[in-house]
């Protein structure tokens, strides 16, 4: 059975919390999307309905404007009023008049706009037998005839309008007097329901009724009922709604797909984290817990990261203790090494003096000048060893200050030039007013003297062919002192240990000169190194802080 770790349980809890958050966010987005979609769909329907009603109303008004200015409509209006007036006059006649002769009808047709009395006078002048009632009856017959012809022309015109219109499907005109009713196209309801007083009435999804009053010469002629087709706009609205529905479905699908992808990715991530993070962390925590804790580990009360952190803190504590023990051991080893080296070197320096004194004691003679000179040399050698050890271990009390080359390198030159009098050749490439260094004067002089004497001893056996070259220059890291010789070079076996105490390549050397140089230079914030010279020999390089810049560049 696989063990469940606290880190893994924590990651699972975070993943489940994130999953619930994502699911809740998706559901909230879907709910908001549904609400917004329904509101937008409703608004689109309302706006499209208002648009179709406005368009139908505008089209109906344009048709009525055309009809109100049509001469035939004006004629129908005039004839209808005339017939109404004639009907009332005929109703007053007690005896129904006989049919009018053709001659009277022709006369009335020619003078239809004249009053009945004038037509009657003209008929009597022409010898047409009639009375005033006969003229009125003839005029009524002619008006009905003309009205029928005019209505027929209007009917044809309305049929043409319905036929060639994109939206007009039927027309019905009803005069106020009820004498004229024109119909064209599809059947049009005579009136809207009494509860609806709007000029546009929706009969069905594709049909809209427009009912408007018709005025002729500022007088109410009647009412017009126009049947409008809004099937095209309805189809556009339907297509728009279908597009919105499709977009919503696609968005729903996309959100669901994203949720599924996120779920799969979370599962994969948990497996990957368990393999690549949880397992290594748990293993490392268990190993560090066992290594960093000297006593047997008990079951942790917290997760692996905290357990690892605590074990790492204990490990750092143990490492610090071991480092302190190692440093103490290194100090003891260095003291033992220094003591052994110092004892060896002092024995080498003082044993000849002891032997010379024992020889004088056995011979029973007083020391002469040569004996005193030999004893003086033996003691000077021992004193030089002690002086170098003291210089390397003593901290200078003098403060660092800016020094020109003539203040320390010039002093070293004066001290060592007598020893170069008989060879080898000394080349000096240093300007006295060159770049200033920041250091301690006595220490810098000792560094330069030691390097010059080391270089001289390296080429001493070459005679006049030997050469020592000294140069000083500014560098990016500070001021660079170069002391070069064309001697035999560095032995590979000890080239990496030349700055350690009691390491030397000379038969009579103490092995402390370069150790003292490196110690003094390091105390002043510089570095010292040895490298092979092109063409043979050694280059001693010392980098010192430049006054006003520091060891790495300008301040």
MARRODO-533655 format. One record per residue (C-alpha): residue in three letters; x, y, z; residue number from 0. Coordinates in nm, 2 decimals. Layout:
BEGIN
type, east, north, up, seq
ala, X, Y, Z, NUM
...
! end
This chain:
BEGIN
type, east, north, up, seq
unk, 0.00, 0.00, 0.00, 0
unk, 0.15, 0.33, -0.10, 1
unk, 0.23, 0.57, 0.18, 2
unk, 0.06, 0.91, 0.17, 3
unk, 0.29, 1.20, 0.26, 4
unk, 0.19, 1.53, 0.41, 5
unk, 0.34, 1.73, 0.12, 6
unk, 0.14, 1.53, -0.13, 7
unk, -0.17, 1.57, 0.08, 8
unk, -0.11, 1.95, 0.09, 9
unk, -0.06, 1.97, -0.29, 10
unk, -0.38, 1.77, -0.34, 11
unk, -0.57, 2.00, -0.11, 12
unk, -0.45, 2.30, -0.30, 13
unk, -0.54, 2.14, -0.63, 14
unk, -0.89, 2.05, -0.51, 15
unk, -0.94, 2.41, -0.38, 16
unk, -0.82, 2.54, -0.71, 17
unk, -1.05, 2.31, -0.89, 18
unk, -1.35, 2.41, -0.69, 19
unk, -1.26, 2.77, -0.75, 20
unk, -1.24, 2.72, -1.12, 21
unk, -1.56, 2.52, -1.13, 22
unk, -1.74, 2.79, -0.93, 23
unk, -1.59, 3.06, -1.16, 24
unk, -1.71, 2.87, -1.47, 25
unk, -2.06, 2.82, -1.33, 26
unk, -2.07, 3.19, -1.24, 27
unk, -1.96, 3.28, -1.59, 28
unk, -2.22, 3.06, -1.74, 29
unk, -2.50, 3.20, -1.52, 30
unk, -2.39, 3.56, -1.60, 31
unk, -2.37, 3.47, -1.97, 32
unk, -2.72, 3.32, -1.97, 33
unk, -2.86, 3.63, -1.80, 34
unk, -2.68, 3.86, -2.04, 35
unk, -2.78, 3.65, -2.34, 36
unk, -3.15, 3.65, -2.24, 37
unk, -3.15, 4.02, -2.18, 38
unk, -2.98, 4.10, -2.51, 39
unk, -3.21, 3.86, -2.70, 40
unk, -3.51, 4.03, -2.55, 41
unk, -3.37, 4.37, -2.64, 42
unk, -3.29, 4.26, -2.99, 43
unk, -3.65, 4.13, -3.04, 44
unk, -3.79, 4.46, -2.90, 45
unk, -3.57, 4.67, -3.12, 46
unk, -3.64, 4.47, -3.43, 47
unk, -4.02, 4.48, -3.36, 48
unk, -4.00, 4.86, -3.31, 49
unk, -3.80, 4.89, -3.63, 50
unk, -4.05, 4.69, -3.83, 51
unk, -4.34, 4.88, -3.70, 52
unk, -4.17, 5.22, -3.77, 53
unk, -4.08, 5.10, -4.12, 54
unk, -4.44, 4.98, -4.19, 55
unk, -4.59, 5.30, -4.05, 56
unk, -4.35, 5.51, -4.27, 57
unk, -4.44, 5.30, -4.58, 58
unk, -4.81, 5.33, -4.51, 59
unk, -4.79, 5.71, -4.47, 60
unk, -4.60, 5.75, -4.79, 61
unk, -4.87, 5.55, -4.97, 62
unk, -5.14, 5.77, -4.82, 63
unk, -4.95, 6.08, -4.91, 64
unk, -4.95, 5.96, -5.27, 65
unk, -5.32, 5.88, -5.26, 66
unk, -5.42, 6.21, -5.10, 67
unk, -5.25, 6.40, -5.39, 68
unk, -5.39, 6.17, -5.66, 69
unk, -5.65, 6.35, -5.88, 70
unk, -5.85, 6.03, -5.90, 71
unk, -5.89, 6.02, -5.53, 72
unk, -5.98, 6.38, -5.53, 73
unk, -6.24, 6.30, -5.80, 74
unk, -6.38, 6.02, -5.60, 75
unk, -6.41, 6.25, -5.30, 76
unk, -6.59, 6.51, -5.51, 77
unk, -6.82, 6.25, -5.66, 78
unk, -6.90, 6.09, -5.33, 79
unk, -7.00, 6.43, -5.18, 80
unk, -7.21, 6.51, -5.49, 81
unk, -7.39, 6.18, -5.47, 82
unk, -7.46, 6.23, -5.11, 83
unk, -7.61, 6.58, -5.19, 84
unk, -7.81, 6.45, -5.49, 85
unk, -7.95, 6.16, -5.28, 86
unk, -8.08, 6.40, -5.02, 87
unk, -8.25, 6.61, -5.30, 88
unk, -8.41, 6.31, -5.47, 89
unk, -8.55, 6.19, -5.14, 90
unk, -8.75, 6.51, -5.13, 91
unk, -8.92, 6.44, -5.46, 92
unk, -9.25, 6.26, -5.40, 93
unk, -9.26, 6.09, -5.74, 94
unk, -8.97, 5.89, -5.87, 95
unk, -8.84, 6.04, -6.19, 96
unk, -8.84, 5.83, -6.51, 97
unk, -8.51, 5.73, -6.67, 98
unk, -8.33, 6.02, -6.83, 99
unk, -8.29, 6.03, -7.21, 100
unk, -7.95, 5.98, -7.37, 101
unk, -7.94, 6.34, -7.48, 102
unk, -7.98, 6.46, -7.13, 103
unk, -7.71, 6.22, -7.00, 104
unk, -7.47, 6.35, -7.26, 105
unk, -7.55, 6.71, -7.16, 106
unk, -7.49, 6.63, -6.79, 107
unk, -7.16, 6.45, -6.87, 108
unk, -7.04, 6.76, -7.05, 109
unk, -7.14, 6.99, -6.77, 110
unk, -7.12, 6.78, -6.46, 111
unk, -6.97, 7.05, -6.25, 112
unk, -7.25, 7.30, -6.32, 113
unk, -7.54, 7.34, -6.09, 114
unk, -7.86, 7.15, -6.17, 115
unk, -8.06, 7.47, -6.26, 116
unk, -7.80, 7.57, -6.52, 117
unk, -7.80, 7.23, -6.68, 118
unk, -8.18, 7.24, -6.69, 119
unk, -8.18, 7.58, -6.86, 120
unk, -7.93, 7.45, -7.12, 121
unk, -8.15, 7.14, -7.17, 122
unk, -8.46, 7.36, -7.24, 123
unk, -8.26, 7.57, -7.47, 124
unk, -8.16, 7.27, -7.67, 125
unk, -8.52, 7.14, -7.67, 126
unk, -8.46, 6.84, -7.44, 127
unk, -8.79, 6.77, -7.25, 128
unk, -8.71, 6.74, -6.88, 129
unk, -8.77, 6.89, -6.54, 130
unk, -8.53, 6.98, -6.26, 131
unk, -8.58, 6.64, -6.09, 132
unk, -8.50, 6.46, -6.41, 133
unk, -8.18, 6.67, -6.43, 134
unk, -8.09, 6.57, -6.08, 135
unk, -8.16, 6.20, -6.15, 136
unk, -7.95, 6.22, -6.46, 137
unk, -7.67, 6.39, -6.28, 138
unk, -7.68, 6.12, -6.01, 139
unk, -7.66, 5.85, -6.28, 140
unk, -7.37, 6.02, -6.45, 141
unk, -7.19, 6.06, -6.11, 142
unk, -7.23, 5.69, -6.03, 143
unk, -7.10, 5.60, -6.37, 144
unk, -6.79, 5.83, -6.34, 145
unk, -6.74, 5.71, -5.98, 146
unk, -6.74, 5.35, -6.09, 147
unk, -6.48, 5.42, -6.37, 148
unk, -6.26, 5.62, -6.13, 149
unk, -6.28, 5.35, -5.86, 150
unk, -6.19, 5.09, -6.13, 151
unk, -5.88, 5.30, -6.22, 152
unk, -5.78, 5.33, -5.86, 153
unk, -5.83, 4.96, -5.81, 154
unk, -5.59, 4.89, -6.09, 155
unk, -5.33, 5.13, -5.94, 156
unk, -5.36, 4.97, -5.60, 157
unk, -5.32, 4.63, -5.75, 158
unk, -5.00, 4.74, -5.91, 159
unk, -4.87, 4.89, -5.59, 160
unk, -4.93, 4.56, -5.41, 161
unk, -4.78, 4.36, -5.69, 162
unk, -4.45, 4.55, -5.71, 163
unk, -4.40, 4.63, -5.34, 164
unk, -4.16, 4.43, -5.13, 165
unk, -4.36, 4.47, -4.81, 166
unk, -4.72, 4.57, -4.90, 167
unk, -4.94, 4.27, -4.92, 168
unk, -5.29, 4.42, -4.91, 169
unk, -5.48, 4.75, -4.92, 170
unk, -5.83, 4.84, -4.81, 171
unk, -5.97, 5.19, -4.84, 172
unk, -6.31, 5.27, -4.68, 173
unk, -6.47, 5.61, -4.74, 174
unk, -6.63, 5.79, -4.45, 175
unk, -6.97, 5.78, -4.62, 176
unk, -6.94, 5.41, -4.70, 177
unk, -7.01, 5.46, -5.07, 178
unk, -6.65, 5.35, -5.18, 179
unk, -6.45, 5.06, -5.06, 180
unk, -6.14, 4.97, -5.25, 181
unk, -5.95, 4.64, -5.20, 182
unk, -5.63, 4.51, -5.35, 183
unk, -5.41, 4.21, -5.27, 184
unk, -5.47, 3.99, -4.97, 185
unk, -5.78, 4.02, -4.75, 186
unk, -5.74, 4.30, -4.50, 187
unk, -5.93, 4.32, -4.18, 188
unk, -6.17, 4.61, -4.18, 189
unk, -6.06, 4.73, -3.83, 190
unk, -5.84, 4.65, -3.55, 191
unk, -5.97, 4.51, -3.22, 192
unk, -6.13, 4.78, -3.01, 193
unk, -5.87, 4.73, -2.73, 194
unk, -5.58, 4.83, -2.95, 195
unk, -5.57, 5.20, -3.05, 196
unk, -5.22, 5.18, -3.20, 197
unk, -5.17, 5.26, -3.57, 198
unk, -4.99, 4.93, -3.61, 199
unk, -5.13, 4.60, -3.50, 200
unk, -4.94, 4.26, -3.51, 201
unk, -5.17, 4.00, -3.68, 202
unk, -4.90, 3.73, -3.69, 203
unk, -4.52, 3.70, -3.68, 204
unk, -4.51, 3.78, -4.05, 205
unk, -4.81, 4.02, -4.09, 206
unk, -4.86, 4.37, -3.96, 207
unk, -5.17, 4.58, -4.00, 208
unk, -5.13, 4.96, -4.04, 209
unk, -5.45, 5.16, -4.00, 210
unk, -5.44, 5.53, -4.07, 211
unk, -5.70, 5.80, -4.15, 212
unk, -5.70, 5.93, -4.51, 213
unk, -5.75, 6.31, -4.56, 214
unk, -5.82, 6.48, -4.89, 215
unk, -5.80, 6.86, -4.91, 216
unk, -5.79, 6.87, -4.53, 217
unk, -6.11, 6.68, -4.51, 218
unk, -6.15, 6.34, -4.37, 219
unk, -6.21, 6.10, -4.66, 220
unk, -6.21, 5.77, -4.47, 221
unk, -5.96, 5.51, -4.34, 222
unk, -5.69, 5.31, -4.50, 223
unk, -5.59, 4.96, -4.39, 224
unk, -5.26, 4.84, -4.51, 225
unk, -5.14, 4.48, -4.47, 226
unk, -4.76, 4.48, -4.44, 227
unk, -4.53, 4.18, -4.48, 228
unk, -4.24, 4.17, -4.23, 229
unk, -4.14, 3.81, -4.30, 230
unk, -3.80, 3.92, -4.43, 231
unk, -3.72, 4.12, -4.11, 232
unk, -3.86, 3.84, -3.90, 233
unk, -3.62, 3.60, -4.08, 234
unk, -3.33, 3.84, -4.02, 235
unk, -3.43, 3.86, -3.65, 236
unk, -3.46, 3.48, -3.63, 237
unk, -3.12, 3.44, -3.80, 238
unk, -2.97, 3.69, -3.56, 239
unk, -3.12, 3.50, -3.26, 240
unk, -2.99, 3.17, -3.40, 241
unk, -2.65, 3.33, -3.43, 242
unk, -2.66, 3.44, -3.07, 243
unk, -2.78, 3.10, -2.96, 244
unk, -2.49, 2.94, -3.16, 245
unk, -2.24, 3.17, -3.01, 246
unk, -2.37, 3.10, -2.66, 247
unk, -2.35, 2.73, -2.72, 248
unk, -2.00, 2.75, -2.86, 249
unk, -1.90, 2.96, -2.56, 250
unk, -2.05, 2.71, -2.32, 251
unk, -1.87, 2.43, -2.50, 252
unk, -1.54, 2.63, -2.49, 253
unk, -1.58, 2.68, -2.11, 254
unk, -1.66, 2.31, -2.06, 255
unk, -1.36, 2.21, -2.27, 256
unk, -1.13, 2.45, -2.08, 257
unk, -1.26, 2.30, -1.76, 258
unk, -1.19, 1.95, -1.88, 259
unk, -0.84, 2.05, -2.00, 260
unk, -0.77, 2.22, -1.67, 261
unk, -0.88, 1.90, -1.49, 262
unk, -0.66, 1.68, -1.70, 263
unk, -0.37, 1.92, -1.66, 264
unk, -0.42, 1.92, -1.28, 265
unk, -0.42, 1.55, -1.27, 266
unk, -0.10, 1.53, -1.48, 267
unk, 0.06, 1.81, -1.27, 268
unk, -0.02, 1.62, -0.95, 269
unk, 0.14, 1.31, -1.09, 270
unk, 0.44, 1.50, -1.21, 271
unk, 0.48, 1.68, -0.88, 272
unk, 0.46, 1.36, -0.69, 273
unk, 0.73, 1.21, -0.91, 274
unk, 0.96, 1.51, -0.95, 275
unk, 0.90, 1.71, -0.64, 276
unk, 0.73, 1.51, -0.36, 277
unk, 0.93, 1.19, -0.39, 278
unk, 1.27, 1.37, -0.40, 279
unk, 1.18, 1.61, -0.12, 280
unk, 1.05, 1.33, 0.10, 281
unk, 1.35, 1.11, 0.03, 282
unk, 1.59, 1.40, 0.10, 283
unk, 1.40, 1.49, 0.41, 284
unk, 1.41, 1.13, 0.54, 285
unk, 1.79, 1.10, 0.47, 286
unk, 1.87, 1.44, 0.62, 287
unk, 1.65, 1.37, 0.92, 288
unk, 1.85, 1.05, 0.98, 289
unk, 2.19, 1.20, 0.91, 290
unk, 2.14, 1.54, 1.09, 291
unk, 1.97, 1.39, 1.40, 292
unk, 2.20, 1.18, 1.61, 293
unk, 1.92, 1.01, 1.80, 294
unk, 1.65, 0.79, 1.62, 295
unk, 1.39, 1.00, 1.43, 296
unk, 1.04, 1.00, 1.55, 297
unk, 0.73, 1.05, 1.34, 298
unk, 0.71, 1.41, 1.23, 299
unk, 0.42, 1.62, 1.35, 300
unk, 0.43, 1.84, 1.04, 301
unk, 0.49, 1.82, 0.66, 302
unk, 0.81, 1.72, 0.48, 303
unk, 0.91, 2.08, 0.38, 304
unk, 0.91, 2.19, 0.75, 305
unk, 1.08, 1.86, 0.84, 306
unk, 1.34, 1.92, 0.57, 307
unk, 1.39, 2.28, 0.69, 308
unk, 1.44, 2.17, 1.05, 309
unk, 1.68, 1.89, 0.94, 310
unk, 1.87, 2.14, 0.73, 311
unk, 1.91, 2.38, 1.03, 312
unk, 2.04, 2.10, 1.24, 313
unk, 2.28, 2.01, 0.96, 314
unk, 2.40, 2.36, 0.93, 315
unk, 2.46, 2.36, 1.31, 316
unk, 2.66, 2.04, 1.28, 317
unk, 2.86, 2.17, 0.99, 318
unk, 2.94, 2.49, 1.18, 319
unk, 3.06, 2.28, 1.47, 320
unk, 3.27, 2.07, 1.24, 321
unk, 3.41, 2.37, 1.07, 322
unk, 3.51, 2.51, 1.40, 323
unk, 3.68, 2.18, 1.49, 324
unk, 3.85, 2.17, 1.15, 325
unk, 3.97, 2.53, 1.19, 326
unk, 4.11, 2.45, 1.53, 327
unk, 4.28, 2.14, 1.39, 328
unk, 4.42, 2.35, 1.10, 329
unk, 4.56, 2.61, 1.34, 330
unk, 4.72, 2.34, 1.55, 331
unk, 4.86, 2.18, 1.24, 332
unk, 4.99, 2.51, 1.11, 333
unk, 5.15, 2.58, 1.45, 334
unk, 5.31, 2.24, 1.45, 335
unk, 5.43, 2.29, 1.09, 336
unk, 5.57, 2.64, 1.17, 337
unk, 5.73, 2.51, 1.49, 338
unk, 5.89, 2.22, 1.31, 339
unk, 6.01, 2.44, 1.02, 340
unk, 6.14, 2.70, 1.26, 341
unk, 6.32, 2.45, 1.47, 342
unk, 6.47, 2.29, 1.16, 343
unk, 6.59, 2.62, 1.01, 344
unk, 6.72, 2.75, 1.34, 345
unk, 6.91, 2.42, 1.40, 346
unk, 7.06, 2.45, 1.05, 347
unk, 7.17, 2.80, 1.13, 348
unk, 7.29, 2.75, 1.49, 349
unk, 7.44, 2.40, 1.46, 350
unk, 7.75, 2.52, 1.27, 351
unk, 7.80, 2.79, 1.54, 352
unk, 7.78, 2.52, 1.81, 353
unk, 8.02, 2.30, 1.63, 354
unk, 8.27, 2.59, 1.59, 355
unk, 8.25, 2.66, 1.96, 356
unk, 8.30, 2.30, 2.06, 357
unk, 8.60, 2.29, 1.82, 358
unk, 8.75, 2.59, 1.99, 359
unk, 8.69, 2.44, 2.34, 360
unk, 8.86, 2.11, 2.24, 361
unk, 9.15, 2.30, 2.08, 362
unk, 9.19, 2.51, 2.39, 363
unk, 9.26, 2.82, 2.20, 364
unk, 9.10, 3.16, 2.19, 365
unk, 8.88, 3.25, 1.89, 366
unk, 9.05, 3.45, 1.62, 367
unk, 8.90, 3.69, 1.37, 368
unk, 8.79, 3.42, 1.13, 369
unk, 8.61, 3.23, 1.41, 370
unk, 8.42, 3.55, 1.51, 371
unk, 8.33, 3.62, 1.15, 372
unk, 8.19, 3.27, 1.11, 373
unk, 8.00, 3.29, 1.43, 374
unk, 7.86, 3.63, 1.33, 375
unk, 7.73, 3.49, 1.00, 376
unk, 7.56, 3.19, 1.17, 377
unk, 7.38, 3.42, 1.42, 378
unk, 7.28, 3.66, 1.14, 379
unk, 7.12, 3.37, 0.95, 380
unk, 6.92, 3.27, 1.26, 381
unk, 6.83, 3.64, 1.31, 382
unk, 6.70, 3.67, 0.95, 383
unk, 6.48, 3.37, 1.01, 384
unk, 6.33, 3.52, 1.32, 385
unk, 6.29, 3.86, 1.15, 386
unk, 6.10, 3.71, 0.86, 387
unk, 5.87, 3.52, 1.09, 388
unk, 5.81, 3.83, 1.29, 389
unk, 5.73, 4.04, 0.98, 390
unk, 5.48, 3.78, 0.86, 391
unk, 5.30, 3.75, 1.19, 392
unk, 5.32, 4.11, 1.31, 393
unk, 5.04, 4.35, 1.23, 394
unk, 5.16, 4.69, 1.13, 395
unk, 5.05, 4.98, 1.34, 396
unk, 5.11, 5.24, 1.07, 397
unk, 4.80, 5.35, 0.88, 398
unk, 4.77, 5.31, 0.50, 399
unk, 4.82, 5.63, 0.30, 400
unk, 4.87, 5.73, -0.06, 401
unk, 5.23, 5.68, -0.17, 402
unk, 5.40, 5.77, -0.49, 403
unk, 5.65, 5.53, -0.65, 404
unk, 5.95, 5.73, -0.54, 405
unk, 5.84, 5.70, -0.18, 406
unk, 5.86, 5.32, -0.16, 407
unk, 5.98, 5.18, -0.49, 408
unk, 6.26, 5.44, -0.51, 409
unk, 6.37, 5.34, -0.15, 410
unk, 6.38, 4.97, -0.24, 411
unk, 6.59, 5.06, -0.55, 412
unk, 6.84, 5.25, -0.35, 413
unk, 6.87, 4.96, -0.10, 414
unk, 6.92, 4.69, -0.36, 415
unk, 7.12, 4.87, -0.64, 416
unk, 7.46, 4.80, -0.47, 417
unk, 7.39, 4.43, -0.49, 418
unk, 7.33, 4.46, -0.87, 419
unk, 7.66, 4.65, -0.92, 420
unk, 7.85, 4.34, -1.04, 421
unk, 7.55, 4.19, -1.21, 422
unk, 7.30, 4.09, -1.32, 423
unk, 7.16, 4.38, -1.52, 424
unk, 6.87, 4.58, -1.36, 425
unk, 6.62, 4.75, -1.60, 426
unk, 6.40, 5.01, -1.43, 427
unk, 6.08, 5.11, -1.61, 428
unk, 5.92, 5.31, -1.33, 429
unk, 5.83, 5.68, -1.33, 430
unk, 5.88, 5.84, -0.99, 431
unk, 5.55, 6.04, -1.02, 432
unk, 5.36, 5.74, -1.15, 433
unk, 5.02, 5.61, -1.02, 434
unk, 5.00, 5.64, -0.64, 435
unk, 4.92, 5.33, -0.43, 436
unk, 4.73, 5.30, -0.10, 437
unk, 4.94, 5.11, 0.15, 438
unk, 5.19, 5.11, 0.44, 439
unk, 5.53, 5.25, 0.35, 440
unk, 5.76, 5.01, 0.54, 441
unk, 5.56, 4.71, 0.42, 442
unk, 5.57, 4.82, 0.05, 443
unk, 5.95, 4.87, 0.07, 444
unk, 5.99, 4.52, 0.22, 445
unk, 5.77, 4.37, -0.05, 446
unk, 5.97, 4.53, -0.33, 447
unk, 6.31, 4.45, -0.17, 448
unk, 6.22, 4.08, -0.13, 449
unk, 6.10, 4.05, -0.49, 450
unk, 6.41, 4.22, -0.62, 451
unk, 6.65, 4.00, -0.42, 452
unk, 6.46, 3.69, -0.52, 453
unk, 6.48, 3.78, -0.89, 454
unk, 6.86, 3.86, -0.85, 455
unk, 6.93, 3.53, -0.68, 456
unk, 6.74, 3.35, -0.96, 457
unk, 6.97, 3.49, -1.23, 458
unk, 7.29, 3.53, -1.02, 459
unk, 7.45, 3.23, -1.18, 460
unk, 7.40, 3.37, -1.54, 461
unk, 7.64, 3.66, -1.48, 462
unk, 7.61, 3.94, -1.73, 463
unk, 7.34, 3.75, -1.93, 464
unk, 7.10, 3.77, -1.64, 465
unk, 6.85, 4.05, -1.63, 466
unk, 6.59, 4.18, -1.39, 467
unk, 6.32, 4.41, -1.51, 468
unk, 6.09, 4.63, -1.29, 469
unk, 5.78, 4.81, -1.42, 470
unk, 5.48, 4.98, -1.26, 471
unk, 5.16, 5.06, -1.44, 472
unk, 4.79, 5.14, -1.39, 473
unk, 4.55, 4.85, -1.44, 474
unk, 4.18, 4.81, -1.42, 475
unk, 4.21, 4.63, -1.09, 476
unk, 4.45, 4.89, -0.94, 477
unk, 4.83, 4.95, -0.97, 478
unk, 5.03, 4.66, -1.11, 479
unk, 5.40, 4.60, -1.01, 480
unk, 5.59, 4.35, -1.23, 481
unk, 5.93, 4.21, -1.14, 482
unk, 6.06, 3.99, -1.42, 483
unk, 6.38, 3.78, -1.46, 484
unk, 6.51, 3.55, -1.73, 485
unk, 6.63, 3.28, -1.50, 486
unk, 6.56, 2.91, -1.51, 487
unk, 6.19, 2.95, -1.42, 488
unk, 5.96, 2.77, -1.16, 489
unk, 6.00, 2.40, -1.08, 490
unk, 5.66, 2.24, -1.16, 491
unk, 5.66, 2.04, -0.84, 492
unk, 5.65, 2.33, -0.60, 493
unk, 5.51, 2.61, -0.82, 494
unk, 5.18, 2.60, -0.64, 495
unk, 5.33, 2.62, -0.29, 496
unk, 5.59, 2.89, -0.32, 497
unk, 5.39, 3.14, -0.11, 498
unk, 5.38, 2.89, 0.18, 499
unk, 5.63, 2.92, 0.46, 500
unk, 5.96, 2.72, 0.44, 501
unk, 5.91, 2.64, 0.07, 502
unk, 6.22, 2.74, -0.13, 503
unk, 6.41, 2.64, -0.44, 504
unk, 6.75, 2.78, -0.31, 505
unk, 7.00, 2.57, -0.12, 506
unk, 7.06, 2.84, 0.14, 507
unk, 6.71, 2.99, 0.14, 508
unk, 6.48, 3.01, 0.44, 509
unk, 6.15, 2.98, 0.23, 510
unk, 6.00, 3.28, 0.41, 511
unk, 6.06, 3.56, 0.16, 512
unk, 5.76, 3.50, -0.07, 513
unk, 5.55, 3.41, 0.23, 514
unk, 5.62, 3.75, 0.39, 515
unk, 5.55, 3.92, 0.05, 516
unk, 5.21, 3.75, 0.01, 517
unk, 5.12, 3.82, 0.38, 518
unk, 5.21, 4.19, 0.36, 519
unk, 5.03, 4.25, 0.02, 520
unk, 4.72, 4.07, 0.14, 521
unk, 4.70, 4.29, 0.45, 522
unk, 4.71, 4.60, 0.23, 523
unk, 4.42, 4.47, 0.02, 524
unk, 4.62, 4.35, -0.28, 525
unk, 4.72, 4.02, -0.44, 526
unk, 5.05, 3.86, -0.53, 527
unk, 5.12, 3.58, -0.79, 528
unk, 5.40, 3.41, -0.98, 529
unk, 5.38, 3.30, -1.34, 530
unk, 5.61, 3.18, -1.62, 531
unk, 5.77, 3.44, -1.84, 532
unk, 5.76, 3.41, -2.22, 533
unk, 6.10, 3.31, -2.33, 534
unk, 6.19, 3.17, -1.99, 535
unk, 6.21, 3.30, -1.64, 536
unk, 5.95, 3.42, -1.38, 537
unk, 5.71, 3.72, -1.36, 538
unk, 5.61, 3.83, -1.01, 539
unk, 5.29, 4.03, -1.02, 540
unk, 5.16, 4.24, -0.73, 541
unk, 4.83, 4.42, -0.76, 542
unk, 4.79, 4.71, -0.51, 543
unk, 4.50, 4.94, -0.44, 544
unk, 4.53, 5.27, -0.63, 545
unk, 4.48, 5.58, -0.42, 546
unk, 4.13, 5.71, -0.48, 547
unk, 4.01, 5.40, -0.67, 548
unk, 4.03, 5.09, -0.47, 549
unk, 4.13, 4.74, -0.58, 550
unk, 3.84, 4.69, -0.84, 551
unk, 3.81, 5.04, -0.99, 552
unk, 3.69, 5.39, -0.92, 553
unk, 3.50, 5.45, -0.60, 554
! end
